[in-house]
Amino acid sequence: MPLTFRKSFRILPGVTLNINRRSWSITTGGRHGPRRTHSSTGRRTTSMDLPGPFGWRRTEHSGRTRRNRRHWMGR
């Protein structure tokens, strides 16, 4: 069984410092609405919860490439 470590610290309202075993990241934005995450590995992510049973949407920006992922509650 792998051993994992993850800790989040709230620096300011709407700003969170996330630390895990290999990297750290800063997340800005609240629980409702868009959030932006910048990681020490260079990954940038924008995510947003959608209202109702629609799930959430996440877009990853890493250098020149861009990937979109949509996650829905129902299938």
N, CA, C, O and CB atoms as a CASP TS submission, in Angstrom:
PFRMAT TS
TARGET T0000
AUTHOR 0000-0000-0000
METHOD Language model
MODEL 1
PARENT N/A
ATOM      1  N   MET     1       0.838  -1.164   0.000  1.00  0.00           N
ATOM      2  CA  MET     1       0.000   0.000   0.000  1.00  0.00           C
ATOM      3  C   MET     1       0.896   1.245   0.000  1.00  0.00           C
ATOM      4  O   MET     1       1.737   1.388   0.888  1.00  0.00           O
ATOM      5  CB  MET     1      -0.961  -0.012   1.216  1.00  0.00           C
ATOM      6  N   PRO     2       0.734   2.156  -0.984  1.00  0.00           N
ATOM      7  CA  PRO     2       1.590   3.333  -1.032  1.00  0.00           C
ATOM      8  C   PRO     2       1.231   4.330   0.068  1.00  0.00           C
ATOM      9  O   PRO     2       0.075   4.456   0.471  1.00  0.00           O
ATOM     10  CB  PRO     2       1.489   4.002  -2.397  1.00  0.00           C
ATOM     11  N   LEU     3       2.237   5.014   0.528  1.00  0.00           N
ATOM     12  CA  LEU     3       2.061   6.031   1.555  1.00  0.00           C
ATOM     13  C   LEU     3       1.938   7.389   0.875  1.00  0.00           C
ATOM     14  O   LEU     3       2.823   7.777   0.112  1.00  0.00           O
ATOM     15  CB  LEU     3       3.244   6.017   2.572  1.00  0.00           C
ATOM     16  N   THR     4       0.855   8.117   1.138  1.00  0.00           N
ATOM     17  CA  THR     4       0.635   9.409   0.502  1.00  0.00           C
ATOM     18  C   THR     4       0.661  10.514   1.548  1.00  0.00           C
ATOM     19  O   THR     4       0.396  10.286   2.729  1.00  0.00           O
ATOM     20  CB  THR     4      -0.701   9.420  -0.264  1.00  0.00           C
ATOM     21  N   PHE     5       0.989  11.721   1.082  1.00  0.00           N
ATOM     22  CA  PHE     5       1.007  12.894   1.945  1.00  0.00           C
ATOM     23  C   PHE     5       0.440  14.060   1.177  1.00  0.00           C
ATOM     24  O   PHE     5       0.865  14.332   0.054  1.00  0.00           O
ATOM     25  CB  PHE     5       2.436  13.208   2.451  1.00  0.00           C
ATOM     26  N   ARG     6      -0.520  14.756   1.768  1.00  0.00           N
ATOM     27  CA  ARG     6      -1.086  15.956   1.172  1.00  0.00           C
ATOM     28  C   ARG     6      -1.587  16.847   2.286  1.00  0.00           C
ATOM     29  O   ARG     6      -2.283  16.396   3.196  1.00  0.00           O
ATOM     30  CB  ARG     6      -2.226  15.613   0.175  1.00  0.00           C
ATOM     31  N   LYS     7      -1.225  18.123   2.207  1.00  0.00           N
ATOM     32  CA  LYS     7      -1.651  19.084   3.224  1.00  0.00           C
ATOM     33  C   LYS     7      -1.996  20.391   2.536  1.00  0.00           C
ATOM     34  O   LYS     7      -1.289  20.822   1.625  1.00  0.00           O
ATOM     35  CB  LYS     7      -0.546  19.299   4.306  1.00  0.00           C
ATOM     36  N   SER     8      -3.083  21.025   2.967  1.00  0.00           N
ATOM     37  CA  SER     8      -3.517  22.303   2.431  1.00  0.00           C
ATOM     38  C   SER     8      -3.527  23.340   3.538  1.00  0.00           C
ATOM     39  O   SER     8      -3.989  23.077   4.649  1.00  0.00           O
ATOM     40  CB  SER     8      -4.907  22.186   1.783  1.00  0.00           C
ATOM     41  N   PHE     9      -3.008  24.531   3.224  1.00  0.00           N
ATOM     42  CA  PHE     9      -2.997  25.648   4.156  1.00  0.00           C
ATOM     43  C   PHE     9      -3.724  26.813   3.522  1.00  0.00           C
ATOM     44  O   PHE     9      -3.462  27.159   2.371  1.00  0.00           O
ATOM     45  CB  PHE     9      -1.552  26.044   4.546  1.00  0.00           C
ATOM     46  N   ARG    10      -4.640  27.424   4.267  1.00  0.00           N
ATOM     47  CA  ARG    10      -5.341  28.600   3.778  1.00  0.00           C
ATOM     48  C   ARG    10      -4.511  29.824   4.140  1.00  0.00           C
ATOM     49  O   ARG    10      -4.383  30.163   5.316  1.00  0.00           O
ATOM     50  CB  ARG    10      -6.784  28.695   4.374  1.00  0.00           C
ATOM     51  N   ILE    11      -3.950  30.484   3.144  1.00  0.00           N
ATOM     52  CA  ILE    11      -3.085  31.639   3.360  1.00  0.00           C
ATOM     53  C   ILE    11      -3.922  32.898   3.555  1.00  0.00           C
ATOM     54  O   ILE    11      -3.745  33.616   4.540  1.00  0.00           O
ATOM     55  CB  ILE    11      -2.114  31.819   2.180  1.00  0.00           C
ATOM     56  N   LEU    12      -4.814  33.162   2.640  1.00  0.00           N
ATOM     57  CA  LEU    12      -5.748  34.291   2.664  1.00  0.00           C
ATOM     58  C   LEU    12      -7.110  33.766   2.235  1.00  0.00           C
ATOM     59  O   LEU    12      -7.199  32.651   1.722  1.00  0.00           O
ATOM     60  CB  LEU    12      -5.266  35.468   1.728  1.00  0.00           C
ATOM     61  N   PRO    13      -8.170  34.536   2.428  1.00  0.00           N
ATOM     62  CA  PRO    13      -9.459  34.089   1.899  1.00  0.00           C
ATOM     63  C   PRO    13      -9.383  33.944   0.374  1.00  0.00           C
ATOM     64  O   PRO    13      -9.092  34.909  -0.332  1.00  0.00           O
ATOM     65  CB  PRO    13     -10.584  35.082   2.294  1.00  0.00           C
ATOM     66  N   GLY    14      -9.642  32.757  -0.115  1.00  0.00           N
ATOM     67  CA  GLY    14      -9.599  32.484  -1.542  1.00  0.00           C
ATOM     68  C   GLY    14      -8.235  32.058  -2.060  1.00  0.00           C
ATOM     69  O   GLY    14      -8.089  31.830  -3.261  1.00  0.00           O
ATOM     70  N   VAL    15      -7.219  31.940  -1.188  1.00  0.00           N
ATOM     71  CA  VAL    15      -5.873  31.518  -1.599  1.00  0.00           C
ATOM     72  C   VAL    15      -5.443  30.354  -0.726  1.00  0.00           C
ATOM     73  O   VAL    15      -5.425  30.463   0.501  1.00  0.00           O
ATOM     74  CB  VAL    15      -4.846  32.696  -1.498  1.00  0.00           C
ATOM     75  N   THR    16      -5.094  29.226  -1.364  1.00  0.00           N
ATOM     76  CA  THR    16      -4.716  28.011  -0.642  1.00  0.00           C
ATOM     77  C   THR    16      -3.364  27.519  -1.137  1.00  0.00           C
ATOM     78  O   THR    16      -3.113  27.483  -2.341  1.00  0.00           O
ATOM     79  CB  THR    16      -5.789  26.908  -0.814  1.00  0.00           C
ATOM     80  N   LEU    17      -2.495  27.142  -0.206  1.00  0.00           N
ATOM     81  CA  LEU    17      -1.215  26.510  -0.519  1.00  0.00           C
ATOM     82  C   LEU    17      -1.378  25.016  -0.300  1.00  0.00           C
ATOM     83  O   LEU    17      -1.706  24.585   0.805  1.00  0.00           O
ATOM     84  CB  LEU    17      -0.046  27.093   0.358  1.00  0.00           C
ATOM     85  N   ASN    18      -1.152  24.218  -1.345  1.00  0.00           N
ATOM     86  CA  ASN    18      -1.284  22.763  -1.289  1.00  0.00           C
ATOM     87  C   ASN    18       0.100  22.144  -1.385  1.00  0.00           C
ATOM     88  O   ASN    18       0.873  22.491  -2.278  1.00  0.00           O
ATOM     89  CB  ASN    18      -2.209  22.234  -2.426  1.00  0.00           C
ATOM     90  N   ILE    19       0.418  21.240  -0.483  1.00  0.00           N
ATOM     91  CA  ILE    19       1.722  20.589  -0.472  1.00  0.00           C
ATOM     92  C   ILE    19       1.509  19.080  -0.506  1.00  0.00           C
ATOM     93  O   ILE    19       0.690  18.540   0.237  1.00  0.00           O
ATOM     94  CB  ILE    19       2.555  21.009   0.781  1.00  0.00           C
ATOM     95  N   ASN    20       2.268  18.398  -1.392  1.00  0.00           N
ATOM     96  CA  ASN    20       2.283  16.950  -1.367  1.00  0.00           C
ATOM     97  C   ASN    20       3.730  16.474  -1.367  1.00  0.00           C
ATOM     98  O   ASN    20       4.641  17.286  -1.212  1.00  0.00           O
ATOM     99  CB  ASN    20       1.503  16.365  -2.569  1.00  0.00           C
ATOM    100  N   ARG    21       3.953  15.207  -1.533  1.00  0.00           N
ATOM    101  CA  ARG    21       5.289  14.644  -1.389  1.00  0.00           C
ATOM    102  C   ARG    21       6.286  15.170  -2.421  1.00  0.00           C
ATOM    103  O   ARG    21       7.467  15.326  -2.110  1.00  0.00           O
ATOM    104  CB  ARG    21       5.215  13.152  -1.486  1.00  0.00           C
ATOM    105  N   ARG    22       5.830  15.443  -3.633  1.00  0.00           N
ATOM    106  CA  ARG    22       6.746  15.814  -4.709  1.00  0.00           C
ATOM    107  C   ARG    22       6.663  17.255  -5.179  1.00  0.00           C
ATOM    108  O   ARG    22       7.588  17.724  -5.843  1.00  0.00           O
ATOM    109  CB  ARG    22       6.510  14.942  -5.853  1.00  0.00           C
ATOM    110  N   SER    23       5.604  17.973  -4.867  1.00  0.00           N
ATOM    111  CA  SER    23       5.449  19.329  -5.381  1.00  0.00           C
ATOM    112  C   SER    23       4.547  20.145  -4.477  1.00  0.00           C
ATOM    113  O   SER    23       4.042  19.649  -3.470  1.00  0.00           O
ATOM    114  CB  SER    23       4.891  19.306  -6.800  1.00  0.00           C
ATOM    115  N   TRP    24       4.348  21.403  -4.847  1.00  0.00           N
ATOM    116  CA  TRP    24       3.435  22.290  -4.141  1.00  0.00           C
ATOM    117  C   TRP    24       2.670  23.092  -5.194  1.00  0.00           C
ATOM    118  O   TRP    24       3.100  23.191  -6.343  1.00  0.00           O
ATOM    119  CB  TRP    24       4.204  23.234  -3.139  1.00  0.00           C
ATOM    120  N   SER    25       1.544  23.659  -4.793  1.00  0.00           N
ATOM    121  CA  SER    25       0.753  24.471  -5.715  1.00  0.00           C
ATOM    122  C   SER    25       0.003  25.535  -4.940  1.00  0.00           C
ATOM    123  O   SER    25      -0.213  25.419  -3.734  1.00  0.00           O
ATOM    124  CB  SER    25      -0.228  23.597  -6.521  1.00  0.00           C
ATOM    125  N   ILE    26      -0.390  26.578  -5.663  1.00  0.00           N
ATOM    126  CA  ILE    26      -1.188  27.667  -5.096  1.00  0.00           C
ATOM    127  C   ILE    26      -2.495  27.718  -5.866  1.00  0.00           C
ATOM    128  O   ILE    26      -2.499  27.768  -7.096  1.00  0.00           O
ATOM    129  CB  ILE    26      -0.428  29.048  -5.162  1.00  0.00           C
ATOM    130  N   THR    27      -3.598  27.706  -5.143  1.00  0.00           N
ATOM    131  CA  THR    27      -4.923  27.764  -5.750  1.00  0.00           C
ATOM    132  C   THR    27      -5.588  29.070  -5.354  1.00  0.00           C
ATOM    133  O   THR    27      -5.614  29.425  -4.175  1.00  0.00           O
ATOM    134  CB  THR    27      -5.791  26.551  -5.323  1.00  0.00           C
ATOM    135  N   THR    28      -6.131  29.792  -6.341  1.00  0.00           N
ATOM    136  CA  THR    28      -6.874  31.018  -6.070  1.00  0.00           C
ATOM    137  C   THR    28      -8.300  30.821  -6.547  1.00  0.00           C
ATOM    138  O   THR    28      -8.541  30.149  -7.550  1.00  0.00           O
ATOM    139  CB  THR    28      -6.217  32.252  -6.762  1.00  0.00           C
ATOM    140  N   GLY    29      -9.235  31.403  -5.833  1.00  0.00           N
ATOM    141  CA  GLY    29     -10.647  31.283  -6.170  1.00  0.00           C
ATOM    142  C   GLY    29     -11.394  30.570  -5.067  1.00  0.00           C
ATOM    143  O   GLY    29     -10.793  29.884  -4.241  1.00  0.00           O
ATOM    144  N   GLY    30     -12.679  30.729  -5.055  1.00  0.00           N
ATOM    145  CA  GLY    30     -13.491  30.138  -4.007  1.00  0.00           C
ATOM    146  C   GLY    30     -14.046  28.786  -4.385  1.00  0.00           C
ATOM    147  O   GLY    30     -13.691  28.215  -5.417  1.00  0.00           O
ATOM    148  N   ARG    31     -14.925  28.282  -3.535  1.00  0.00           N
ATOM    149  CA  ARG    31     -15.547  26.998  -3.796  1.00  0.00           C
ATOM    150  C   ARG    31     -16.578  27.092  -4.911  1.00  0.00           C
ATOM    151  O   ARG    31     -16.780  26.139  -5.663  1.00  0.00           O
ATOM    152  CB  ARG    31     -16.191  26.465  -2.536  1.00  0.00           C
ATOM    153  N   HIS    32     -17.223  28.240  -5.011  1.00  0.00           N
ATOM    154  CA  HIS    32     -18.240  28.447  -6.043  1.00  0.00           C
ATOM    155  C   HIS    32     -17.670  29.410  -7.071  1.00  0.00           C
ATOM    156  O   HIS    32     -17.345  30.551  -6.741  1.00  0.00           O
ATOM    157  CB  HIS    32     -19.580  28.997  -5.433  1.00  0.00           C
ATOM    158  N   GLY    33     -17.547  28.970  -8.293  1.00  0.00           N
ATOM    159  CA  GLY    33     -16.961  29.792  -9.342  1.00  0.00           C
ATOM    160  C   GLY    33     -15.635  29.215  -9.803  1.00  0.00           C
ATOM    161  O   GLY    33     -15.240  28.134  -9.368  1.00  0.00           O
ATOM    162  N   PRO    34     -14.948  29.929 -10.679  1.00  0.00           N
ATOM    163  CA  PRO    34     -13.703  29.395 -11.241  1.00  0.00           C
ATOM    164  C   PRO    34     -12.545  29.413 -10.244  1.00  0.00           C
ATOM    165  O   PRO    34     -12.451  30.299  -9.395  1.00  0.00           O
ATOM    166  CB  PRO    34     -13.318  30.186 -12.471  1.00  0.00           C
ATOM    167  N   ARG    35     -11.661  28.409 -10.365  1.00  0.00           N
ATOM    168  CA  ARG    35     -10.446  28.316  -9.560  1.00  0.00           C
ATOM    169  C   ARG    35      -9.258  28.172 -10.494  1.00  0.00           C
ATOM    170  O   ARG    35      -9.349  27.488 -11.514  1.00  0.00           O
ATOM    171  CB  ARG    35     -10.517  27.121  -8.560  1.00  0.00           C
ATOM    172  N   ARG    36      -8.137  28.814 -10.153  1.00  0.00           N
ATOM    173  CA  ARG    36      -6.901  28.693 -10.921  1.00  0.00           C
ATOM    174  C   ARG    36      -5.839  28.091 -10.029  1.00  0.00           C
ATOM    175  O   ARG    36      -5.668  28.519  -8.888  1.00  0.00           O
ATOM    176  CB  ARG    36      -6.441  30.068 -11.480  1.00  0.00           C
ATOM    177  N   THR    37      -5.124  27.102 -10.537  1.00  0.00           N
ATOM    178  CA  THR    37      -4.067  26.434  -9.786  1.00  0.00           C
ATOM    179  C   THR    37      -2.763  26.534 -10.556  1.00  0.00           C
ATOM    180  O   THR    37      -2.720  26.238 -11.750  1.00  0.00           O
ATOM    181  CB  THR    37      -4.428  24.955  -9.512  1.00  0.00           C
ATOM    182  N   HIS    38      -1.700  26.950  -9.878  1.00  0.00           N
ATOM    183  CA  HIS    38      -0.352  27.018 -10.443  1.00  0.00           C
ATOM    184  C   HIS    38       0.529  26.090  -9.620  1.00  0.00           C
ATOM    185  O   HIS    38       0.647  26.260  -8.406  1.00  0.00           O
ATOM    186  CB  HIS    38       0.211  28.495 -10.446  1.00  0.00           C
ATOM    187  N   SER    39       1.151  25.102 -10.278  1.00  0.00           N
ATOM    188  CA  SER    39       1.953  24.102  -9.592  1.00  0.00           C
ATOM    189  C   SER    39       3.440  24.383  -9.760  1.00  0.00           C
ATOM    190  O   SER    39       3.848  25.056 -10.706  1.00  0.00           O
ATOM    191  CB  SER    39       1.618  22.709 -10.110  1.00  0.00           C
ATOM    192  N   SER    40       4.249  23.864  -8.835  1.00  0.00           N
ATOM    193  CA  SER    40       5.698  24.008  -8.929  1.00  0.00           C
ATOM    194  C   SER    40       6.268  23.192 -10.088  1.00  0.00           C
ATOM    195  O   SER    40       7.408  23.425 -10.492  1.00  0.00           O
ATOM    196  CB  SER    40       6.354  23.585  -7.619  1.00  0.00           C
ATOM    197  N   THR    41       5.515  22.253 -10.625  1.00  0.00           N
ATOM    198  CA  THR    41       5.966  21.461 -11.765  1.00  0.00           C
ATOM    199  C   THR    41       5.678  22.153 -13.097  1.00  0.00           C
ATOM    200  O   THR    41       6.048  21.634 -14.150  1.00  0.00           O
ATOM    201  CB  THR    41       5.303  20.094 -11.741  1.00  0.00           C
ATOM    202  N   GLY    42       5.024  23.315 -13.067  1.00  0.00           N
ATOM    203  CA  GLY    42       4.716  24.055 -14.283  1.00  0.00           C
ATOM    204  C   GLY    42       3.305  23.869 -14.790  1.00  0.00           C
ATOM    205  O   GLY    42       2.910  24.530 -15.750  1.00  0.00           O
ATOM    206  N   ARG    43       2.539  22.999 -14.182  1.00  0.00           N
ATOM    207  CA  ARG    43       1.168  22.747 -14.617  1.00  0.00           C
ATOM    208  C   ARG    43       0.257  23.881 -14.124  1.00  0.00           C
ATOM    209  O   ARG    43       0.328  24.295 -12.968  1.00  0.00           O
ATOM    210  CB  ARG    43       0.667  21.367 -14.091  1.00  0.00           C
ATOM    211  N   ARG    44      -0.594  24.367 -15.027  1.00  0.00           N
ATOM    212  CA  ARG    44      -1.596  25.373 -14.676  1.00  0.00           C
ATOM    213  C   ARG    44      -2.968  24.802 -14.992  1.00  0.00           C
ATOM    214  O   ARG    44      -3.190  24.278 -16.084  1.00  0.00           O
ATOM    215  CB  ARG    44      -1.354  26.719 -15.444  1.00  0.00           C
ATOM    216  N   THR    45      -3.888  24.902 -14.042  1.00  0.00           N
ATOM    217  CA  THR    45      -5.209  24.302 -14.206  1.00  0.00           C
ATOM    218  C   THR    45      -6.281  25.332 -13.867  1.00  0.00           C
ATOM    219  O   THR    45      -6.156  26.070 -12.890  1.00  0.00           O
ATOM    220  CB  THR    45      -5.360  23.042 -13.316  1.00  0.00           C
ATOM    221  N   THR    46      -7.325  25.376 -14.674  1.00  0.00           N
ATOM    222  CA  THR    46      -8.515  26.172 -14.392  1.00  0.00           C
ATOM    223  C   THR    46      -9.670  25.198 -14.239  1.00  0.00           C
ATOM    224  O   THR    46      -9.902  24.369 -15.119  1.00  0.00           O
ATOM    225  CB  THR    46      -8.798  27.234 -15.525  1.00  0.00           C
ATOM    226  N   SER    47     -10.400  25.290 -13.126  1.00  0.00           N
ATOM    227  CA  SER    47     -11.526  24.384 -12.906  1.00  0.00           C
ATOM    228  C   SER    47     -12.716  25.166 -12.380  1.00  0.00           C
ATOM    229  O   SER    47     -12.566  26.248 -11.812  1.00  0.00           O
ATOM    230  CB  SER    47     -11.145  23.256 -11.923  1.00  0.00           C
ATOM    231  N   MET    48     -13.901  24.602 -12.580  1.00  0.00           N
ATOM    232  CA  MET    48     -15.127  25.277 -12.164  1.00  0.00           C
ATOM    233  C   MET    48     -16.216  24.247 -11.916  1.00  0.00           C
ATOM    234  O   MET    48     -16.417  23.340 -12.724  1.00  0.00           O
ATOM    235  CB  MET    48     -15.581  26.304 -13.225  1.00  0.00           C
ATOM    236  N   ASP    49     -16.919  24.386 -10.799  1.00  0.00           N
ATOM    237  CA  ASP    49     -18.077  23.549 -10.516  1.00  0.00           C
ATOM    238  C   ASP    49     -19.274  24.104 -11.277  1.00  0.00           C
ATOM    239  O   ASP    49     -19.508  25.312 -11.292  1.00  0.00           O
ATOM    240  CB  ASP    49     -18.367  23.483  -8.986  1.00  0.00           C
ATOM    241  N   LEU    50     -20.013  23.225 -11.895  1.00  0.00           N
ATOM    242  CA  LEU    50     -21.216  23.629 -12.606  1.00  0.00           C
ATOM    243  C   LEU    50     -22.425  23.358 -11.725  1.00  0.00           C
ATOM    244  O   LEU    50     -22.415  22.398 -10.955  1.00  0.00           O
ATOM    245  CB  LEU    50     -21.339  22.888 -13.960  1.00  0.00           C
ATOM    246  N   PRO    51     -23.473  24.182 -11.820  1.00  0.00           N
ATOM    247  CA  PRO    51     -24.625  24.017 -10.929  1.00  0.00           C
ATOM    248  C   PRO    51     -25.439  22.768 -11.251  1.00  0.00           C
ATOM    249  O   PRO    51     -25.474  22.296 -12.388  1.00  0.00           O
ATOM    250  CB  PRO    51     -25.518  25.236 -11.009  1.00  0.00           C
ATOM    251  N   GLY    52     -26.087  22.255 -10.221  1.00  0.00           N
ATOM    252  CA  GLY    52     -26.982  21.121 -10.391  1.00  0.00           C
ATOM    253  C   GLY    52     -26.262  19.814 -10.638  1.00  0.00           C
ATOM    254  O   GLY    52     -25.159  19.601 -10.134  1.00  0.00           O
ATOM    255  N   PRO    53     -26.879  18.938 -11.411  1.00  0.00           N
ATOM    256  CA  PRO    53     -26.304  17.604 -11.644  1.00  0.00           C
ATOM    257  C   PRO    53     -25.295  17.569 -12.786  1.00  0.00           C
ATOM    258  O   PRO    53     -25.052  16.503 -13.352  1.00  0.00           O
ATOM    259  CB  PRO    53     -27.406  16.621 -11.931  1.00  0.00           C
ATOM    260  N   PHE    54     -24.699  18.711 -13.139  1.00  0.00           N
ATOM    261  CA  PHE    54     -23.831  18.776 -14.305  1.00  0.00           C
ATOM    262  C   PHE    54     -22.370  18.447 -14.008  1.00  0.00           C
ATOM    263  O   PHE    54     -21.594  18.279 -14.948  1.00  0.00           O
ATOM    264  CB  PHE    54     -23.916  20.135 -14.906  1.00  0.00           C
ATOM    265  N   GLY    55     -21.968  18.349 -12.754  1.00  0.00           N
ATOM    266  CA  GLY    55     -20.588  17.981 -12.435  1.00  0.00           C
ATOM    267  C   GLY    55     -19.655  19.167 -12.429  1.00  0.00           C
ATOM    268  O   GLY    55     -19.975  20.217 -11.872  1.00  0.00           O
ATOM    269  N   TRP    56     -18.489  19.000 -13.055  1.00  0.00           N
ATOM    270  CA  TRP    56     -17.494  20.061 -13.067  1.00  0.00           C
ATOM    271  C   TRP    56     -16.679  19.999 -14.347  1.00  0.00           C
ATOM    272  O   TRP    56     -16.719  19.009 -15.078  1.00  0.00           O
ATOM    273  CB  TRP    56     -16.578  19.960 -11.841  1.00  0.00           C
ATOM    274  N   ARG    57     -15.941  21.065 -14.608  1.00  0.00           N
ATOM    275  CA  ARG    57     -15.126  21.168 -15.823  1.00  0.00           C
ATOM    276  C   ARG    57     -13.724  21.616 -15.435  1.00  0.00           C
ATOM    277  O   ARG    57     -13.559  22.491 -14.584  1.00  0.00           O
ATOM    278  CB  ARG    57     -15.762  22.161 -16.853  1.00  0.00           C
ATOM    279  N   ARG    58     -12.705  21.009 -16.065  1.00  0.00           N
ATOM    280  CA  ARG    58     -11.318  21.368 -15.776  1.00  0.00           C
ATOM    281  C   ARG    58     -10.550  21.509 -17.078  1.00  0.00           C
ATOM    282  O   ARG    58     -10.680  20.673 -17.973  1.00  0.00           O
ATOM    283  CB  ARG    58     -10.649  20.313 -14.862  1.00  0.00           C
ATOM    284  N   THR    59      -9.746  22.569 -17.189  1.00  0.00           N
ATOM    285  CA  THR    59      -8.890  22.790 -18.340  1.00  0.00           C
ATOM    286  C   THR    59      -7.459  22.872 -17.847  1.00  0.00           C
ATOM    287  O   THR    59      -7.156  23.649 -16.941  1.00  0.00           O
ATOM    288  CB  THR    59      -9.295  24.078 -19.118  1.00  0.00           C
ATOM    289  N   GLU    60      -6.575  22.076 -18.435  1.00  0.00           N
ATOM    290  CA  GLU    60      -5.169  22.074 -18.044  1.00  0.00           C
ATOM    291  C   GLU    60      -4.352  22.822 -19.082  1.00  0.00           C
ATOM    292  O   GLU    60      -4.518  22.602 -20.282  1.00  0.00           O
ATOM    293  CB  GLU    60      -4.642  20.630 -17.874  1.00  0.00           C
ATOM    294  N   HIS    61      -3.475  23.700 -18.633  1.00  0.00           N
ATOM    295  CA  HIS    61      -2.564  24.435 -19.503  1.00  0.00           C
ATOM    296  C   HIS    61      -1.152  24.051 -19.089  1.00  0.00           C
ATOM    297  O   HIS    61      -0.764  24.271 -17.942  1.00  0.00           O
ATOM    298  CB  HIS    61      -2.793  25.995 -19.413  1.00  0.00           C
ATOM    299  N   SER    62      -0.384  23.485 -20.000  1.00  0.00           N
ATOM    300  CA  SER    62       0.988  23.138 -19.669  1.00  0.00           C
ATOM    301  C   SER    62       1.865  23.487 -20.863  1.00  0.00           C
ATOM    302  O   SER    62       1.950  22.725 -21.825  1.00  0.00           O
ATOM    303  CB  SER    62       1.118  21.628 -19.292  1.00  0.00           C
ATOM    304  N   GLY    63       2.503  24.620 -20.794  1.00  0.00           N
ATOM    305  CA  GLY    63       3.346  25.050 -21.909  1.00  0.00           C
ATOM    306  C   GLY    63       2.513  25.393 -23.121  1.00  0.00           C
ATOM    307  O   GLY    63       1.663  26.282 -23.069  1.00  0.00           O
ATOM    308  N   ARG    64       2.759  24.681 -24.229  1.00  0.00           N
ATOM    309  CA  ARG    64       2.076  24.981 -25.486  1.00  0.00           C
ATOM    310  C   ARG    64       0.804  24.180 -25.690  1.00  0.00           C
ATOM    311  O   ARG    64      -0.028  24.547 -26.519  1.00  0.00           O
ATOM    312  CB  ARG    64       2.998  24.736 -26.631  1.00  0.00           C
ATOM    313  N   THR    65       0.637  23.088 -24.948  1.00  0.00           N
ATOM    314  CA  THR    65      -0.525  22.232 -25.162  1.00  0.00           C
ATOM    315  C   THR    65      -1.659  22.619 -24.227  1.00  0.00           C
ATOM    316  O   THR    65      -1.442  23.249 -23.192  1.00  0.00           O
ATOM    317  CB  THR    65      -0.153  20.761 -24.960  1.00  0.00           C
ATOM    318  N   ARG    66      -2.852  22.240 -24.600  1.00  0.00           N
ATOM    319  CA  ARG    66      -4.028  22.534 -23.790  1.00  0.00           C
ATOM    320  C   ARG    66      -4.973  21.347 -23.878  1.00  0.00           C
ATOM    321  O   ARG    66      -5.288  20.871 -24.969  1.00  0.00           O
ATOM    322  CB  ARG    66      -4.731  23.848 -24.258  1.00  0.00           C
ATOM    323  N   ARG    67      -5.425  20.871 -22.717  1.00  0.00           N
ATOM    324  CA  ARG    67      -6.343  19.738 -22.686  1.00  0.00           C
ATOM    325  C   ARG    67      -7.600  20.145 -21.931  1.00  0.00           C
ATOM    326  O   ARG    67      -7.539  20.847 -20.922  1.00  0.00           O
ATOM    327  CB  ARG    67      -5.680  18.493 -22.028  1.00  0.00           C
ATOM    328  N   ASN    68      -8.728  19.697 -22.435  1.00  0.00           N
ATOM    329  CA  ASN    68     -10.011  19.940 -21.768  1.00  0.00           C
ATOM    330  C   ASN    68     -10.544  18.630 -21.232  1.00  0.00           C
ATOM    331  O   ASN    68     -10.493  17.605 -21.912  1.00  0.00           O
ATOM    332  CB  ASN    68     -11.037  20.593 -22.734  1.00  0.00           C
ATOM    333  N   ARG    69     -11.049  18.663 -20.026  1.00  0.00           N
ATOM    334  CA  ARG    69     -11.701  17.488 -19.457  1.00  0.00           C
ATOM    335  C   ARG    69     -13.035  17.913 -18.876  1.00  0.00           C
ATOM    336  O   ARG    69     -13.141  18.932 -18.193  1.00  0.00           O
ATOM    337  CB  ARG    69     -10.810  16.813 -18.372  1.00  0.00           C
ATOM    338  N   ARG    70     -14.041  17.118 -19.158  1.00  0.00           N
ATOM    339  CA  ARG    70     -15.357  17.368 -18.584  1.00  0.00           C
ATOM    340  C   ARG    70     -15.759  16.151 -17.780  1.00  0.00           C
ATOM    341  O   ARG    70     -15.661  15.026 -18.270  1.00  0.00           O
ATOM    342  CB  ARG    70     -16.411  17.686 -19.684  1.00  0.00           C
ATOM    343  N   HIS    71     -16.203  16.352 -16.576  1.00  0.00           N
ATOM    344  CA  HIS    71     -16.634  15.252 -15.735  1.00  0.00           C
ATOM    345  C   HIS    71     -18.097  15.501 -15.363  1.00  0.00           C
ATOM    346  O   HIS    71     -18.456  16.567 -14.861  1.00  0.00           O
ATOM    347  CB  HIS    71     -15.726  15.117 -14.459  1.00  0.00           C
ATOM    348  N   TRP    72     -18.901  14.526 -15.613  1.00  0.00           N
ATOM    349  CA  TRP    72     -20.341  14.648 -15.361  1.00  0.00           C
ATOM    350  C   TRP    72     -20.736  13.691 -14.260  1.00  0.00           C
ATOM    351  O   TRP    72     -20.142  12.622 -14.117  1.00  0.00           O
ATOM    352  CB  TRP    72     -21.165  14.369 -16.644  1.00  0.00           C
ATOM    353  N   MET    73     -21.726  14.064 -13.489  1.00  0.00           N
ATOM    354  CA  MET    73     -22.216  13.213 -12.423  1.00  0.00           C
ATOM    355  C   MET    73     -22.907  11.991 -13.006  1.00  0.00           C
ATOM    356  O   MET    73     -22.652  10.867 -12.573  1.00  0.00           O
ATOM    357  CB  MET    73     -23.170  13.987 -11.509  1.00  0.00           C
ATOM    358  N   GLY    74     -23.779  12.200 -13.984  1.00  0.00           N
ATOM    359  CA  GLY    74     -24.483  11.084 -14.619  1.00  0.00           C
ATOM    360  C   GLY    74     -23.766  10.648 -15.891  1.00  0.00           C
ATOM    361  O   GLY    74     -23.007  11.420 -16.477  1.00  0.00           O
ATOM    362  N   ARG    75     -24.001   9.445 -16.304  1.00  0.00           N
ATOM    363  CA  ARG    75     -23.345   8.949 -17.529  1.00  0.00           C
ATOM    364  C   ARG    75     -24.342   8.697 -18.611  1.00  0.00           C
ATOM    365  O   ARG    75     -23.971   8.279 -19.707  1.00  0.00           O
ATOM    366  CB  ARG    75     -22.567   7.678 -17.256  1.00  0.00           C
TER
END
